[in-house]
C-alpha cells in the first residue's frame, strides 16, 4: 500500500508507532489532541510529555486537524485511551470510509457497555458501514519501541487477508508482527493483564517477595484465561505474545505504569494521590470496573481482579486484599 498511515493519539504508544512506521519509510500522519503539544513537537521534533528526548522524524506530519491526518489514509491506527475511544471515533466518523483498514492499539474494556475496543469501533460505525478491524498487542514499552529496540507483537483479526496485509505493511527489521485470528482473546488479555500488573506491584510494594509475585502472576494468567474462554476466545492465545508475553512485561517491567500504581498502593499511598501524579493513563484502574462487571455477567470468578477493584474503588487495604487471596478455600489448580 502506498497510501498514508494515520495514527490517532500522540501519547507514548501512538508517538512510538509513528516513529517506527516513519523508520520503515512509510508516509505517517500523527494526530494530537492538545494544540500546544502539536506546536511543541513541530518546533522540537520530540514529544516532551510522553516520550522526551526521543527524536520524531521530520517525515512524520503532526497535526491537531483530524481531516488533515485522515485524508487519503489507507491504514488508521487508533491509539487513544479506552475511556475516550468512543468519543474520539465518533469525531472521526465523518472523515473515514469503509475502504480504510482500522487497527486498535488501545488496551481496555469500555465501562458502560463492557465492549472491547474493536466492538466500540463497530458499534459507532454500524449505522453507516462495516469496518475491517484488527488489533495490535503484545509486550511493548513505548520508549523501547521508539528507540528501535527489538520488539515482537501480534496483529489479530478473524479476517485472514487483513491480518496478513497488516503484518506485511507494519513489520520492519526490529519490529516483528505475528498474526493471530483470535481478536477476542487478544483484546481481553490486553485489558485484564493491566489489573494483574497492579496486583503484582502491590505485592512488591508490600515487600512480600518474589515467590508471592510469581504466584500472583501465574494465578492472574489463570483468571485471564478463564475470562477469555468465557468471552469466546482461545486458550492458546494466552501462551503467546499477547497473553503471557504482555502479562510478564507489564507485571515485572520497571516502565509499567500499572505496576507503578500497585507499588505505590502497597507502600501505603492513596489511589487519588497516585493517579494525580501521573500524566499517562494506567488503564488497569478503569478496566477493573468493567472486568468485575463482565465477570458478574458471565458468572465466573476472578478473585485477584475483584480484590484489586476493591482496593482501587472501594477503599480496600492492599494488605487485606493479599491476605484474603491467600486465605481462600483450598482447591485444585
TILUM-723085 format. One record per residue (C-alpha): x, y, z; residue number from 1. Coordinates in Angstrom, 2 decimals, always signed. Each point is the difference from the previous one (the first is absolute). Layout:
N
((X; Y; Z); NUM)
...
! end
This chain:
333
((+0.00; +0.00; +0.00); 1)
((+1.25; +3.48; -0.87); 2)
((-2.66; +1.96; +1.85); 3)
((+0.82; +1.79; +3.28); 4)
((-0.23; -1.52; +3.47); 5)
((-2.07; +2.16; +2.36); 6)
((+0.70; -0.39; +3.72); 7)
((-2.62; +1.47; +2.32); 8)
((+1.45; +0.79; +3.40); 9)
((+3.42; +1.47; +0.78); 10)
((+0.56; -1.59; +3.37); 11)
((+3.04; -2.17; +0.55); 12)
((-1.28; -2.97; -2.01); 13)
((-1.43; +2.01; -2.89); 14)
((+3.20; +2.02; -0.29); 15)
((+2.16; -3.13; +0.18); 16)
((-2.04; -1.57; -2.81); 17)
((+0.36; +3.16; -2.09); 18)
((+3.78; -0.01; +0.48); 19)
((+0.18; -3.71; -0.84); 20)
((-2.12; +0.24; -3.14); 21)
((+2.00; +3.01; -1.20); 22)
((+3.17; -2.02; +0.58); 23)
((-1.51; -2.60; -2.34); 24)
((-0.35; +2.67; -2.70); 25)
((-3.77; +0.44; +0.34); 26)
((-1.95; +3.22; -0.56); 27)
((-1.13; +0.64; +3.59); 28)
((-2.43; +2.54; +1.42); 29)
((-0.46; +0.42; +3.76); 30)
((-3.01; +1.63; +1.65); 31)
((+0.42; +1.57; +3.44); 32)
((-2.90; +1.25; +2.09); 33)
((+1.92; +2.84; +1.65); 34)
((+0.78; +2.93; -2.36); 35)
((+2.95; +1.07; +2.18); 36)
((+1.48; -3.51; -0.30); 37)
((-0.21; +0.24; -3.79); 38)
((+1.78; +3.36; +0.07); 39)
((+2.70; -1.32; +2.31); 40)
((+0.56; -3.17; -2.02); 41)
((+0.23; +1.97; -3.24); 42)
((+2.53; +2.36; +1.56); 43)
((+2.15; -2.56; +1.80); 44)
((-0.73; -3.27; -1.90); 45)
((-0.55; -1.87; +3.22); 46)
((-2.94; -0.74; +2.32); 47)
((+1.04; +1.56; +3.32); 48)
((-3.11; -1.19; +1.85); 49)
((+0.04; -3.68; -0.87); 50)
((+3.32; -0.89; -1.69); 51)
((+2.56; +2.62; +1.00); 52)
((+3.44; -0.01; -1.64); 53)
((-1.03; -2.38; -2.81); 54)
((+0.09; +1.69; -3.43); 55)
((-3.12; -0.06; -2.19); 56)
((+1.04; -0.20; -3.68); 57)
((-0.60; +3.09; -2.13); 58)
((-2.09; -2.15; -2.34); 59)
((-2.73; -0.50; +2.64); 60)
((-2.75; +2.56; -0.62); 61)
((-1.40; +1.12; +3.36); 62)
((-3.34; +1.78; +0.21); 63)
((-2.99; +0.81; +2.18); 64)
((-2.24; -0.21; -3.09); 65)
((-1.73; -3.35; -0.43); 66)
((-0.87; +0.73; -3.61); 67)
((+3.64; +0.72; -0.80); 68)
((+1.19; -3.20; +1.70); 69)
((-2.71; -2.30; -1.38); 70)
((-0.10; +1.34; -3.56); 71)
((+0.78; -2.81; -2.48); 72)
((+1.23; -2.28; +2.79); 73)
((+0.04; -3.71; -0.76); 74)
((+0.78; -1.27; +3.51); 75)
((-1.38; +1.70; +3.10); 76)
((+1.55; -0.88; +3.37); 77)
((-2.02; +1.16; +3.01); 78)
((+2.21; +0.39; +3.07); 79)
((-2.07; +2.04; +2.45); 80)
((-0.97; -1.14; +3.53); 81)
((-2.99; -2.32; +0.22); 82)
((-2.19; +2.45; +1.94); 83)
((+0.07; +2.53; -2.88); 84)
((-0.04; -2.59; -2.79); 85)
((-3.69; +0.36; -0.87); 86)
((-0.01; +3.80; +0.03); 87)
((+3.17; +0.25; -2.11); 88)
((-1.25; -2.47; -2.60); 89)
((-3.38; +1.76; -0.11); 90)
((+1.92; +3.17; -0.86); 91)
((+1.94; -1.90; -2.69); 92)
((-3.02; -1.67; -1.57); 93)
((-0.92; +2.66; -2.61); 94)
((+3.62; -0.12; -1.23); 95)
((+0.45; -3.76; -0.44); 96)
((-1.32; -2.57; -2.45); 97)
((-0.34; -3.75; -0.39); 98)
((+3.08; -0.24; -2.23); 99)
((+2.27; +0.93; +2.91); 100)
((+1.57; -2.71; +2.15); 101)
((-0.35; +0.60; +3.73); 102)
((+2.35; -1.12; +2.76); 103)
((-0.83; +0.31; +3.67); 104)
((+3.12; +0.67; +2.07); 105)
((-1.76; +0.60; +3.33); 106)
((-0.33; -2.44; +2.90); 107)
((-3.24; +0.18; +1.94); 108)
((-3.68; -0.89; +0.29); 109)
((-2.61; +2.75; -0.14); 110)
((-1.55; +0.46; +3.43); 111)
((-3.61; +0.73; -0.98); 112)
((-0.46; -2.57; -2.78); 113)
((+2.66; -2.62; +0.90); 114)
((+1.08; +0.10; -3.65); 115)
((+3.52; -0.68; -1.21); 116)
((+1.58; +2.82; -1.97); 117)
((-0.62; -1.64; -3.39); 118)
((-3.65; -0.42; +1.01); 119)
((-0.19; +3.70; +0.85); 120)
((+1.23; +0.86; -3.50); 121)
((-2.54; -2.35; -1.58); 122)
((-2.80; +1.37; +2.17); 123)
((+0.70; +3.61; -0.96); 124)
((+0.39; -0.78; -3.71); 125)
((-2.80; -2.53; -0.52); 126)
((-2.78; +2.44; -0.98); 127)
((+2.25; +1.15; -2.85); 128)
((+2.32; -2.81; -1.13); 129)
((+1.87; -3.13; +1.05); 130)
((+3.63; +0.41; +1.03); 131)
((+2.95; -2.30; -0.52); 132)
((+1.63; -0.01; +3.43); 133)
((+3.07; -1.57; +1.58); 134)
((+1.76; +0.52; +3.34); 135)
((+3.68; +0.13; +0.82); 136)
((+1.22; -1.15; +3.38); 137)
((+2.94; -1.58; +1.73); 138)
((+2.91; +0.74; +2.34); 139)
((+0.82; +3.56; -1.02); 140)
((+1.30; +2.96; +1.96); 141)
((-0.31; +3.10; -2.16); 142)
((+3.47; +1.49; +0.72); 143)
((+1.72; -3.25; -1.00); 144)
((-2.03; -0.24; -3.21); 145)
((+0.74; +3.64; -0.82); 146)
((+3.73; -0.55; +0.52); 147)
((-0.11; -2.86; -2.49); 148)
((+0.71; -2.76; +2.49); 149)
((-1.13; -3.49; -1.15); 150)
((-3.74; -0.49; +0.49); 151)
((-2.42; -2.82; -0.82); 152)
((-3.77; +0.35; +0.16); 153)
((-3.22; -1.34; -1.49); 154)
((-2.44; +1.32; -2.59); 155)
((-3.36; -1.68; +0.60); 156)
((-3.08; -0.26; -2.17); 157)
((-2.40; -2.76; -1.09); 158)
((+0.54; +1.35; -3.54); 159)
((+3.00; -1.99; -1.29); 160)
((+0.62; +2.29; -2.96); 161)
((-0.04; +3.08; +2.24); 162)
((+2.41; -1.31; +2.62); 163)
((+2.47; -1.24; -2.63); 164)
((-0.13; +3.36; -1.80); 165)
((+0.57; +1.94; +3.22); 166)
((+2.80; -2.34; +1.04); 167)
((+1.77; +0.76; -3.28); 168)
((-0.67; +3.75; +0.14); 169)
((+1.00; +0.63; +3.63); 170)
((+2.91; -2.40; +0.58); 171)
((+3.60; +1.17; -0.19); 172)
((+3.51; -1.24; +0.84); 173)
((-0.42; +0.57; +3.76); 174)
((-3.81; +0.05; +0.19); 175)
((-1.30; -3.52; -0.60); 176)
((-3.72; -0.78; -0.24); 177)
((-1.57; -3.43; +0.31); 178)
((-3.57; -0.60; -1.16); 179)
((-2.80; -1.33; +2.19); 180)
((-3.62; -0.73; -0.91); 181)
((-1.25; +0.39; +3.59); 182)
((-0.97; +3.68; +0.21); 183)
((-2.15; -0.63; +3.09); 184)
((+2.73; -1.78; +1.93); 185)
((+2.66; +2.53; -0.90); 186)
((-2.13; +2.97; +1.07); 187)
((-1.21; -1.56; +3.25); 188)
((+3.52; -1.06; +0.96); 189)
((+1.33; +3.48; -0.78); 190)
((-2.57; +1.61; +2.28); 191)
((+0.09; -2.34; +2.99); 192)
((+3.78; -0.37; +0.25); 193)
((+0.13; +3.65; +1.10); 194)
((-2.03; -0.85; +3.10); 195)
((+2.24; -2.95; +0.83); 196)
((+3.02; +2.30; -0.40); 197)
((-1.48; +2.36; +2.59); 198)
((-0.33; -2.97; +2.36); 199)
((+3.61; -1.02; -0.69); 200)
((+1.09; +3.52; +0.85); 201)
((-1.98; -0.16; +3.26); 202)
((+1.80; -3.21; +0.99); 203)
((+3.37; +1.59; -0.73); 204)
((-0.95; +3.22; +1.79); 205)
((-0.96; -2.01; +3.08); 206)
((+3.42; -1.70; -0.12); 207)
((-1.46; -3.50; -0.18); 208)
((+2.73; -1.49; -2.17); 209)
((+0.49; -1.63; -3.38); 210)
((-1.88; -3.21; +0.91); 211)
((-3.20; +1.93; +0.63); 212)
((+0.34; +2.06; -3.19); 213)
((+0.60; -3.08; -2.15); 214)
((-2.98; -1.78; +1.54); 215)
((-2.25; +3.01; -0.52); 216)
((+1.02; +0.48; -3.64); 217)
((-0.54; -3.72; -0.68); 218)
((-3.43; +0.00; +1.59); 219)
((-0.71; +3.26; -1.83); 220)
((+0.66; -1.78; -3.27); 221)
((-2.55; -2.62; +1.05); 222)
((-2.58; +2.74; +0.56); 223)
((+0.71; +1.61; -3.37); 224)
((-0.33; -3.40; -1.68); 225)
((-3.30; -0.64; +1.76); 226)
((-1.43; +3.31; -1.23); 227)
((+1.36; -0.40; -3.54); 228)
((-1.64; -3.42; -0.36); 229)
((-3.29; +1.27; +1.48); 230)
((+0.00; +2.81; -2.58); 231)
((+0.60; -2.43; -2.87); 232)
((+3.76; +0.36; -0.38); 233)
((+2.62; -2.74; -0.26); 234)
((+2.06; -1.45; +2.84); 235)
((+3.14; -0.23; -2.15); 236)
((+0.02; +3.79; -0.47); 237)
((+1.06; +0.32; +3.63); 238)
((+3.22; -1.92; -0.66); 239)
((+1.11; +2.59; -2.55); 240)
((+1.27; +3.56; -0.19); 241)
((-3.40; +1.60; +0.64); 242)
((-0.58; -2.23; +3.02); 243)
((+2.94; -1.17; +2.09); 244)
((+2.47; +2.33; -1.76); 245)
((-1.92; +3.18; +0.75); 246)
((-0.93; -1.14; +3.52); 247)
((+3.63; -0.68; +0.94); 248)
((+1.22; +3.34; -1.37); 249)
((-2.73; +2.04; +1.66); 250)
((+0.26; -1.81; +3.34); 251)
((+3.79; +0.13; +0.32); 252)
((+1.23; +2.82; -2.26); 253)
((+1.24; +3.18; +1.64); 254)
((-1.71; +2.14; -2.68); 255)
((-3.45; -1.46; +0.73); 256)
((-2.45; +2.71; +1.10); 257)
((-2.43; -2.55; +1.42); 258)
((+2.71; -1.68; +2.04); 259)
((+1.10; +3.40; +1.34); 260)
((-3.56; +0.75; +1.14); 261)
((-0.11; -3.29; +1.92); 262)
((+3.45; +0.52; +1.50); 263)
((-1.01; +3.42; +1.31); 264)
((-3.19; -1.44; +1.49); 265)
((+2.00; -2.77; +1.66); 266)
((+2.19; +2.65; +1.60); 267)
((-3.04; +1.61; +1.54); 268)
((-0.79; +2.84; -2.40); 269)
((-3.58; +1.01; -0.82); 270)
((-1.31; -0.86; -3.48); 271)
((-1.14; +3.57; -0.74); 272)
((+3.44; +1.31; +0.94); 273)
((+1.70; -2.61; -2.18); 274)
((-2.12; +0.76; -3.07); 275)
((+0.31; +3.77; +0.48); 276)
((+3.75; -0.35; -0.38); 277)
((-0.22; -1.89; -3.32); 278)
((-0.31; +1.65; -3.40); 279)
((-0.49; -3.26; -1.92); 280)
((-2.99; -2.27; +0.54); 281)
((+0.27; -3.22; +1.99); 282)
((-2.75; -1.89; -1.86); 283)
((-0.38; -2.68; +2.67); 284)
((-1.63; +2.42; +2.43); 285)
((-3.04; +0.65; -2.19); 286)
((-0.02; -3.47; -1.53); 287)
((-0.40; -1.60; +3.43); 288)
((-3.56; +1.36; +0.04); 289)
((-0.98; -1.54; -3.33); 290)
((+1.85; -3.25; +0.75); 291)
((-1.94; -0.54; +3.22); 292)
((-3.28; +0.80; -1.76); 293)
((+0.86; -2.35; -2.87); 294)
((+0.91; -2.83; +2.39); 295)
((-3.30; +0.50; +1.80); 296)
((-1.89; -0.05; -3.30); 297)
((+1.73; -3.23; -1.07); 298)
((-0.21; -1.53; +3.50); 299)
((+3.72; -0.74; +0.35); 300)
((+2.43; +0.56; +2.86); 301)
((+2.87; +2.47; -0.31); 302)
((+1.28; +0.27; +3.60); 303)
((+3.12; +2.09; -0.68); 304)
((-1.90; +2.39; -2.28); 305)
((-2.77; +0.31; +2.59); 306)
((+2.45; +0.81; +2.80); 307)
((+1.77; +2.61; -2.10); 308)
((-3.37; +1.57; -0.80); 309)
((-0.65; +0.19; +3.74); 310)
((+3.36; +1.67; +0.64); 311)
((-0.33; +2.44; -2.91); 312)
((-3.64; +0.99; +0.35); 313)
((-1.38; -1.06; +3.40); 314)
((+2.74; +1.06; +2.39); 315)
((+1.25; -3.53; +0.63); 316)
((+3.45; -0.36; +1.56); 317)
((+2.67; -1.67; -2.15); 318)
((+1.28; -2.19; +2.82); 319)
((-3.54; -1.23; +0.74); 320)
((-0.54; -0.82; -3.68); 321)
((+3.15; -2.15; -0.15); 322)
((-0.89; -1.68; +3.31); 323)
((-3.49; -0.83; -1.26); 324)
((+1.41; -1.49; -3.20); 325)
((+2.35; -2.24; +1.96); 326)
((-2.75; -1.11; +2.38); 327)
((-2.46; -1.06; -2.69); 328)
((-1.33; -3.53; +0.10); 329)
((+2.62; -2.54; -1.11); 330)
((-0.63; -1.44; -3.44); 331)
((+1.54; -1.85; -2.92); 332)
((+2.08; +2.12; -2.37); 333)
! end
